Structures are given as C-alpha cells and as structure tokens.
C-alpha cells in the first residue's frame, strides 16, 4: 500500500496553512522552483509570490528536511512522496540557490513599475502644490491683508508692537475669533475688506488646485518607500552579478569572508570597475533589468530630492520650521483655511441679501 503523505518535519499548523495556500497556485512545485530560479515574471502574479514567501523553508526547517531526506531506510523518491505538500514545496525550493533573494527579486520586478509610478505621482503632486503656494500672488496679498488687519485690531489705542508674521495654524483661528456681536468673525471682516478693495482676491483658491489633493500625500511614506526600492534593487543587482559570474564565467574578484559559502550573495567585497560591472550586468536578463531600474530609480531620487528642497523653501517662505510640519499638514491647513474663507464669503453674501429685502 502507498504510504499516505503526512507532516514529517515541520510544524503541523504551518504545514496545513501552507498546503492551503500552495493548492490555490495550481502549479507544480518544480515549476514554481524553476520560475524562481530563472526569476521569470511570466509564471506567477505578485499576489501569488507574496503568498509563497512565507512558506520558504527557514534555516531550521532546511536542516530538519535535509536530515529526513538523508537518513537511511528508503530511497529519496519514496521519502519525498511521504512528505506533506508544504514540505514538498520546501524541498523543491531547497534546490534553488539563493531562493529567498530570488523570490524577493521576482516580486520586486513585478511591482517595480507600479511602485515607482506611485512614488513619482505623489512627488509631482507635492511639487506642484509647493509651486502653487509659492507663486500665488493672490494668496500672498490676502495673507498681507490678514496681517495688517490683525495688527490694527491688536494694537488699536495701545503702544504694542506690530507683528511681522503669523503662523499658518493661526489662519484656522480666524473663523473662531468673534467681534462684540458674537456673530461676526475676524474672517468675515477680512472678506468685507477684500470685497471693497480688491475683489479678485476672493477667488484666491483657484490658484491652489493641487493643494487640495496634496494634503492626502504622506511624504514620509514616499521617502520610506523609495529607500525600500533602493534596498531591494541592491538585492537584485547582487543576484544579477552572481548569475553573470556563474553563467558567463565572469571572474569577479572577491575576498572570502568567514561563514561565507561559495554561493553567498555577500558581494560588498566584489571589486569591479563601473565598466566591468555594466558589462557583467548586460550578460543576463535580470542584469539588463537591473541597469534599466538603476537609471529610473536614480532619476526618481533626484526628483524627490528636488521636491524636498522645494518644500524647505516653502516652509521658509511661510516662516515655519521644517521639523514641526509635514507637507500633508501644511497643505491640510491651507485647504481648511480655503474652506473657512468660502464659508465666510457665503455668510457675508447671505447677510447682504437679508439687508436688501
């Protein structure tokens, strides 16, 4: 009788969960191992690869599975048949050198374009919003009126010094500060002043179209994502250099480290000139992808750095300190001030209508 497949080595719960996930892939373990080894993005979707990463064998599982497969009594094929599905997958993956790094490289390749495009779109949005705020003459003039009128109120009949500036956060208090009638706010007065003296300023928010979208961009996350892309790309570059060495006989000079096996991806010590590295990378499909990816990522890093500098200039322009305000916070404050201003405009218009009746 044929021996039933059952868990031999790994944790039963992990084996069960892995079996369920792997069954959904509808691919043989050998085909999966081959796709990973070749870093072929045609075989599996990103979501499938994310699922199998979790079930790559750990160091302990590798040791236990190797010990099981090597102990006497049966031939290897019989032993393999006796394993559960998750263990069979693990054994298949153990035939792939650098399986974990290759799976990560495969996932990176599949998600690369979308990930870069997401970071770029967010960066362009933040950059455009910075430009709109810096370049809006109407906003600058309106903030000048707020400062002048605020100083007039604060220093009326006193020898108090006039303020030379105000924080952006204080813009949000303008709709709360009320006059003696407990109804008219500071912002209502500003609307009335602008209406009488410079009506086009009432439409200042038309200059800030992208600010209303940029308040949803978490800039810190963009920077973290780009750092992660660069880290993953370094992993892919190392794999590509190893493939070039193994497949095309490139003699990459390296100093061997203690605990390194011949197969280690520890390439920090590989000594190559830039020309030699480019030639080596051109020798394999993953290397060609790496060269193209390095170019795109480098260009995106420049764009991100330029946008970061632009945001710093914007903070200086508004007299804010960088450490205390993230881009989405600044844009949110301006967007909220715009909404408060529109409401104040509506209030003033409704009041004038009532007077005319």
DAKA-V345337 format. One record per pair of residues at least 24 apart in sequence whose C-alpha atoms are under 8 Angstrom apart, sorted by the first residue. I is the first residue (numbers start at 0). J is the second residue. If there is no record, write none. Layout:
((I | J) (I | J))
//
This chain:
((2 | 81) (3 | 81) (4 | 80) (4 | 81) (4 | 82) (4 | 83) (4 | 84) (5 | 81) (5 | 82) (5 | 83) (6 | 82) (6 | 83) (6 | 86) (7 | 81) (7 | 82) (7 | 83) (8 | 60) (8 | 63) (8 | 64) (8 | 67) (8 | 86) (9 | 60) (9 | 63) (9 | 86) (14 | 83) (14 | 84) (14 | 85) (14 | 86) (15 | 85) (17 | 54) (17 | 84) (17 | 85) (18 | 83) (18 | 84) (18 | 85) (20 | 50) (20 | 51) (21 | 51) (21 | 84) (21 | 85) (28 | 87) (28 | 88) (28 | 91) (28 | 92) (29 | 91) (32 | 91) (32 | 92) (32 | 94) (32 | 95) (33 | 95) (35 | 95) (35 | 98) (35 | 101) (35 | 102) (35 | 105) (36 | 95) (36 | 96) (36 | 98) (36 | 101) (38 | 101) (38 | 102) (38 | 104) (38 | 105) (38 | 285) (39 | 105) (40 | 105) (40 | 108) (40 | 109) (44 | 109) (45 | 106) (45 | 109) (45 | 110) (48 | 102) (48 | 105) (48 | 106) (49 | 106) (52 | 99) (52 | 102) (54 | 85) (54 | 89) (55 | 89) (55 | 92) (55 | 98) (55 | 99) (56 | 89) (56 | 92) (56 | 93) (61 | 89) (61 | 90) (61 | 93) (64 | 90) (96 | 262) (97 | 262) (97 | 263) (97 | 264) (100 | 234) (100 | 235) (100 | 238) (101 | 235) (101 | 238) (103 | 231) (104 | 231) (104 | 232) (104 | 234) (104 | 235) (107 | 231) (107 | 232) (115 | 296) (115 | 299) (118 | 221) (118 | 224) (118 | 225) (119 | 299) (121 | 213) (121 | 216) (121 | 218) (121 | 221) (122 | 218) (122 | 221) (122 | 302) (122 | 303) (122 | 306) (123 | 306) (124 | 209) (124 | 212) (124 | 213) (125 | 210) (125 | 213) (125 | 216) (125 | 306) (125 | 326) (126 | 306) (126 | 309) (126 | 310) (127 | 209) (128 | 207) (128 | 208) (128 | 209) (128 | 210) (128 | 213) (128 | 330) (129 | 210) (129 | 309) (129 | 310) (129 | 313) (131 | 206) (131 | 207) (131 | 208) (131 | 209) (131 | 210) (132 | 206) (132 | 207) (132 | 210) (132 | 313) (133 | 313) (133 | 316) (135 | 203) (135 | 206) (135 | 207) (137 | 199) (137 | 200) (137 | 203) (137 | 206) (138 | 200) (138 | 203) (138 | 204) (140 | 200) (141 | 193) (141 | 200) (144 | 189) (145 | 189) (148 | 189) (164 | 318) (166 | 317) (166 | 318) (166 | 319) (167 | 317) (167 | 319) (167 | 329) (167 | 332) (167 | 333) (168 | 332) (170 | 332) (170 | 336) (171 | 332) (171 | 335) (171 | 336) (171 | 339) (174 | 339) (174 | 343) (186 | 340) (186 | 343) (187 | 343) (187 | 344) (187 | 346) (187 | 347) (190 | 340) (190 | 343) (190 | 344) (190 | 347) (191 | 347) (204 | 337) (210 | 330) (210 | 333) (210 | 334) (211 | 330) (211 | 331) (211 | 334) (213 | 327) (213 | 330) (214 | 326) (214 | 327) (214 | 328) (214 | 329) (214 | 330) (214 | 331) (214 | 334) (215 | 327) (216 | 326) (216 | 327) (217 | 326) (217 | 327) (218 | 325) (218 | 326) (218 | 327) (225 | 300) (228 | 296) (229 | 296) (232 | 289) (232 | 292) (232 | 293) (235 | 285) (235 | 289) (236 | 280) (236 | 286) (236 | 289) (237 | 264) (237 | 266) (238 | 264) (239 | 280) (239 | 283) (239 | 285) (239 | 286) (239 | 289) (240 | 276) (240 | 279) (240 | 280) (240 | 286) (242 | 283) (243 | 279) (243 | 280) (243 | 282) (243 | 283) (243 | 286) (244 | 279) (247 | 282) (249 | 279))
//
